[in-house]
Protein backbone atom coordinates (compact mmCIF):
# COMPACT_ATOMS: atom_id res chain seq x y z
CA UNK A 1 0.00 0.00 0.00
CA UNK A 2 2.82 2.33 0.82
CA UNK A 3 4.36 1.77 -2.55
CA UNK A 4 1.16 2.72 -4.38
CA UNK A 5 0.96 5.99 -2.45
CA UNK A 6 4.55 6.84 -3.35
CA UNK A 7 3.93 6.15 -7.02
CA UNK A 8 0.83 8.36 -6.94
CA UNK A 9 2.77 11.17 -5.27
CA UNK A 10 5.53 10.95 -7.85
CA UNK A 11 2.98 10.83 -10.64
CA UNK A 12 1.21 13.88 -9.20
CA UNK A 13 4.53 15.76 -8.93
CA UNK A 14 5.37 15.03 -12.56
CA UNK A 15 1.97 16.27 -13.68
CA UNK A 16 2.45 19.51 -11.75
CA UNK A 17 5.90 19.95 -13.30
CA UNK A 18 4.53 19.25 -16.76
CA UNK A 19 1.96 22.04 -16.41
CA UNK A 20 4.51 24.51 -14.99
CA UNK A 21 5.74 26.76 -17.79
CA UNK A 22 7.86 29.23 -15.86
CA UNK A 23 11.23 27.95 -17.15
CA UNK A 24 10.28 27.16 -20.74
CA UNK A 25 12.10 30.18 -22.10
CA UNK A 26 15.30 29.33 -20.28
CA UNK A 27 15.24 25.74 -21.48
CA UNK A 28 14.52 26.75 -25.07
CA UNK A 29 17.35 29.28 -24.97
CA UNK A 30 19.73 26.69 -23.53
CA UNK A 31 18.89 24.36 -26.41
CA UNK A 32 19.11 27.00 -29.16
CA UNK A 33 22.02 29.13 -27.88
CA UNK A 34 24.90 26.94 -29.07
CA UNK A 35 23.61 26.92 -32.64
CA UNK A 36 22.91 30.65 -32.60
CA UNK A 37 26.35 31.51 -31.20
CA UNK A 38 28.10 29.16 -33.62
CA UNK A 39 26.30 30.78 -36.55
CA UNK A 40 26.97 34.31 -35.27
CA UNK A 41 30.68 33.81 -34.58
CA UNK A 42 31.06 31.93 -37.86
CA UNK A 43 29.76 34.98 -39.70
CA UNK A 44 32.24 37.17 -37.81
CA UNK A 45 35.16 34.85 -38.67
CA UNK A 46 34.13 34.70 -42.33
CA UNK A 47 33.86 38.48 -42.46
CA UNK A 48 37.36 38.82 -40.99
CA UNK A 49 38.81 36.38 -43.54
CA UNK A 50 37.13 38.27 -46.39
CA UNK A 51 38.45 41.57 -45.03
CA UNK A 52 42.02 40.23 -44.91
CA UNK A 53 41.64 38.80 -48.45
CA UNK A 54 40.48 42.22 -49.66
CA UNK A 55 43.47 43.85 -47.94
CA UNK A 56 45.80 41.34 -49.65
CA UNK A 57 44.25 41.98 -53.06
CA UNK A 58 44.37 45.77 -52.83
CA UNK A 59 47.87 46.01 -51.36
CA UNK A 60 49.28 43.50 -53.86
CA UNK A 61 47.78 45.46 -56.77
CA UNK A 62 49.02 48.78 -55.34
CA UNK A 63 52.56 47.44 -54.90
CA UNK A 64 52.64 46.00 -58.43
CA UNK A 65 51.37 49.29 -59.82
CA UNK A 66 53.97 51.23 -57.83
CA UNK A 67 56.76 48.93 -58.97
CA UNK A 68 55.66 49.16 -62.60
CA UNK A 69 55.72 52.95 -62.50
CA UNK A 70 59.19 52.74 -60.90
CA UNK A 71 58.21 55.17 -58.18
CA UNK A 72 60.72 56.39 -55.64
CA UNK A 73 58.67 54.71 -52.88
CA UNK A 74 59.14 51.34 -54.61
CA UNK A 75 62.78 50.79 -55.41
CA UNK A 76 64.24 47.44 -54.51
CA UNK A 77 62.67 44.16 -53.47
CA UNK A 78 62.36 45.00 -49.77
CA UNK A 79 60.90 48.41 -50.52
CA UNK A 80 58.17 46.94 -52.73
CA UNK A 81 57.21 44.37 -50.10
CA UNK A 82 57.33 46.98 -47.32
CA UNK A 83 55.18 49.28 -49.43
CA UNK A 84 52.66 46.45 -49.93
CA UNK A 85 52.53 45.73 -46.19
CA UNK A 86 52.03 49.41 -45.45
CA UNK A 87 49.23 49.73 -47.99
CA UNK A 88 47.30 46.76 -46.62
CA UNK A 89 45.64 48.36 -43.61
CA UNK A 90 45.64 44.94 -41.94
CA UNK A 91 48.15 43.20 -39.71
CA UNK A 92 50.23 41.97 -42.64
CA UNK A 93 54.00 41.74 -42.59
CA UNK A 94 56.45 42.44 -45.43
CA UNK A 95 57.39 38.75 -45.35
CA UNK A 96 53.87 37.92 -46.59
CA UNK A 97 54.72 39.54 -49.94
CA UNK A 98 57.16 38.59 -52.72
CA UNK A 99 58.23 40.85 -55.59
CA UNK A 100 59.76 39.74 -58.88
CA UNK A 101 60.39 41.34 -62.25
CA UNK A 102 59.33 38.83 -64.93
CA UNK A 103 60.40 38.95 -68.55
CA UNK A 104 57.85 38.77 -71.35
CA UNK A 105 59.13 35.45 -72.65
CA UNK A 106 58.86 33.60 -69.32
CA UNK A 107 55.64 34.98 -67.87
CA UNK A 108 52.19 35.06 -69.39
CA UNK A 109 51.04 38.05 -67.34
CA UNK A 110 53.46 40.49 -68.98
CA UNK A 111 52.15 42.57 -71.82
CA UNK A 112 53.84 42.48 -75.21
CA UNK A 113 54.72 46.17 -75.03
CA UNK A 114 56.82 46.16 -71.88
CA UNK A 115 60.22 44.60 -71.33
CA UNK A 116 59.16 43.03 -68.06
CA UNK A 117 56.17 42.74 -65.81
CA UNK A 118 56.24 43.66 -62.16
CA UNK A 119 54.73 40.76 -60.25
CA UNK A 120 53.79 40.88 -56.59
CA UNK A 121 52.42 37.79 -54.88
CA UNK A 122 51.20 37.45 -51.33
CA UNK A 123 50.45 34.56 -49.01
CA UNK A 124 48.99 34.92 -45.56
CA UNK A 125 47.75 32.28 -43.14
CA UNK A 126 44.99 32.99 -40.63
CA UNK A 127 44.78 30.70 -37.62
CA UNK A 128 41.20 29.95 -36.60
CA UNK A 129 40.54 29.36 -32.93
CA UNK A 130 37.64 26.94 -32.96
CA UNK A 131 37.00 24.70 -29.96
CA UNK A 132 37.67 21.01 -30.51
CA UNK A 133 39.62 21.74 -33.73
CA UNK A 134 43.16 22.67 -32.73
CA UNK A 135 45.04 23.01 -36.00
CA UNK A 136 42.72 24.82 -38.38
CA UNK A 137 44.12 27.60 -40.52
CA UNK A 138 43.05 29.35 -43.69
CA UNK A 139 45.63 30.23 -46.35
CA UNK A 140 44.89 33.37 -48.34
CA UNK A 141 46.82 34.40 -51.44
CA UNK A 142 46.79 37.09 -54.07
CA UNK A 143 48.78 37.90 -57.20
CA UNK A 144 49.11 41.04 -59.29
CA UNK A 145 51.20 41.50 -62.40
CA UNK A 146 51.39 44.87 -64.11
CA UNK A 147 53.59 45.72 -67.09
CA UNK A 148 55.45 49.02 -66.95
CA UNK A 149 54.81 51.79 -69.46
CA UNK A 150 56.77 51.58 -72.72
CA UNK A 151 60.47 52.39 -72.42
CA UNK A 152 60.40 51.88 -68.64
CA UNK A 153 61.48 49.05 -66.40
CA UNK A 154 60.14 47.68 -63.14
CA UNK A 155 61.61 48.84 -59.88
CA UNK A 156 64.80 46.97 -59.19
C-alpha positions in Angstrom: 0.0 0.0 0.0 2.8 2.3 0.8 4.4 1.8 -2.6 1.2 2.7 -4.4 1.0 6.0 -2.4 4.6 6.8 -3.3 3.9 6.2 -7.0 0.8 8.4 -6.9 2.8 11.2 -5.3 5.5 10.9 -7.8 3.0 10.8 -10.6 1.2 13.9 -9.2 4.5 15.8 -8.9 5.4 15.0 -12.6 2.0 16.3 -13.7 2.5 19.5 -11.7 5.9 19.9 -13.3 4.5 19.3 -16.8 2.0 22.0 -16.4 4.5 24.5 -15.0 5.7 26.8 -17.8 7.9 29.2 -15.9 11.2 27.9 -17.1 10.3 27.2 -20.7 12.1 30.2 -22.1 15.3 29.3 -20.3 15.2 25.7 -21.5 14.5 26.8 -25.1 17.4 29.3 -25.0 19.7 26.7 -23.5 18.9 24.4 -26.4 19.1 27.0 -29.2 22.0 29.1 -27.9 24.9 26.9 -29.1 23.6 26.9 -32.6 22.9 30.7 -32.6 26.3 31.5 -31.2 28.1 29.2 -33.6 26.3 30.8 -36.5 27.0 34.3 -35.3 30.7 33.8 -34.6 31.1 31.9 -37.9 29.8 35.0 -39.7 32.2 37.2 -37.8 35.2 34.8 -38.7 34.1 34.7 -42.3 33.9 38.5 -42.5 37.4 38.8 -41.0 38.8 36.4 -43.5 37.1 38.3 -46.4 38.4 41.6 -45.0 42.0 40.2 -44.9 41.6 38.8 -48.4 40.5 42.2 -49.7 43.5 43.8 -47.9 45.8 41.3 -49.6 44.3 42.0 -53.1 44.4 45.8 -52.8 47.9 46.0 -51.4 49.3 43.5 -53.9 47.8 45.5 -56.8 49.0 48.8 -55.3 52.6 47.4 -54.9 52.6 46.0 -58.4 51.4 49.3 -59.8 54.0 51.2 -57.8 56.8 48.9 -59.0 55.7 49.2 -62.6 55.7 52.9 -62.5 59.2 52.7 -60.9 58.2 55.2 -58.2 60.7 56.4 -55.6 58.7 54.7 -52.9 59.1 51.3 -54.6 62.8 50.8 -55.4 64.2 47.4 -54.5 62.7 44.2 -53.5 62.4 45.0 -49.8 60.9 48.4 -50.5 58.2 46.9 -52.7 57.2 44.4 -50.1 57.3 47.0 -47.3 55.2 49.3 -49.4 52.7 46.5 -49.9 52.5 45.7 -46.2 52.0 49.4 -45.4 49.2 49.7 -48.0 47.3 46.8 -46.6 45.6 48.4 -43.6 45.6 44.9 -41.9 48.2 43.2 -39.7 50.2 42.0 -42.6 54.0 41.7 -42.6 56.5 42.4 -45.4 57.4 38.7 -45.3 53.9 37.9 -46.6 54.7 39.5 -49.9 57.2 38.6 -52.7 58.2 40.8 -55.6 59.8 39.7 -58.9 60.4 41.3 -62.2 59.3 38.8 -64.9 60.4 39.0 -68.6 57.9 38.8 -71.4 59.1 35.5 -72.7 58.9 33.6 -69.3 55.6 35.0 -67.9 52.2 35.1 -69.4 51.0 38.0 -67.3 53.5 40.5 -69.0 52.2 42.6 -71.8 53.8 42.5 -75.2 54.7 46.2 -75.0 56.8 46.2 -71.9 60.2 44.6 -71.3 59.2 43.0 -68.1 56.2 42.7 -65.8 56.2 43.7 -62.2 54.7 40.8 -60.3 53.8 40.9 -56.6 52.4 37.8 -54.9 51.2 37.5 -51.3 50.4 34.6 -49.0 49.0 34.9 -45.6 47.8 32.3 -43.1 45.0 33.0 -40.6 44.8 30.7 -37.6 41.2 29.9 -36.6 40.5 29.4 -32.9 37.6 26.9 -33.0 37.0 24.7 -30.0 37.7 21.0 -30.5 39.6 21.7 -33.7 43.2 22.7 -32.7 45.0 23.0 -36.0 42.7 24.8 -38.4 44.1 27.6 -40.5 43.0 29.4 -43.7 45.6 30.2 -46.4 44.9 33.4 -48.3 46.8 34.4 -51.4 46.8 37.1 -54.1 48.8 37.9 -57.2 49.1 41.0 -59.3 51.2 41.5 -62.4 51.4 44.9 -64.1 53.6 45.7 -67.1 55.5 49.0 -66.9 54.8 51.8 -69.5 56.8 51.6 -72.7 60.5 52.4 -72.4 60.4 51.9 -68.6 61.5 49.1 -66.4 60.1 47.7 -63.1 61.6 48.8 -59.9 64.8 47.0 -59.2 
